[in-house]
């Protein structure tokens, strides 16, 4: 299968651009973990990354989580297509609208994943992330401002809007503990929110 246009775009980014994007993600995680505590207590933290735009992120995710959590981390990266991740370890082709394999996890991390799916599938991804956690675990969904600041379901760029307010109500209705955390790094090219689910 050919590498998608989206993944080709990522492959064309320089190492410096990839590092800058990871710096934003690291800042986001530090901000999130000022507000929440991973309560699983495991010395080796099992992390599921759902969606990975470029193979260079895999090593950088490992470094980022170990730096933020100050623990050893084992990461499995899931994506609906994995041609762009060829050669990397612990990569599994998987549609995250279906239950995640190899659960439970201490932490699920989905950075700007929901916009690739229509609203029915978005809820499946959110619920599956929570269901895959062990007690004390955390699921993090990062959402770009541009992806939730519209009433249109289908965005002009071909992605789907993410109705954050609607999902907050649905999460609360399910009895899931969560927080919403604003993320503002406009000087580094990102503004959005984190929905953090806690089991």
Secondary structure, 3 states (H helix, E strand, C coil): CCCCHHHHHHHCCCHHHHHHHHHHHHHHHHHHHHHCCCCCCCCEEEEEEECCCCCHHHHHHHHHHHHHHCCEEEEEEEECCCHHHCCCCCEEECCCCCCCCCCCEEEEEEECCHHHCCHHHHHHHHHHHHHCEEEEEEEEEEEEHHHHCCCCCECCCCCECCCHHHHHHHHHHCCCEEEEEEEEEHHHCEEEEEEEEEC
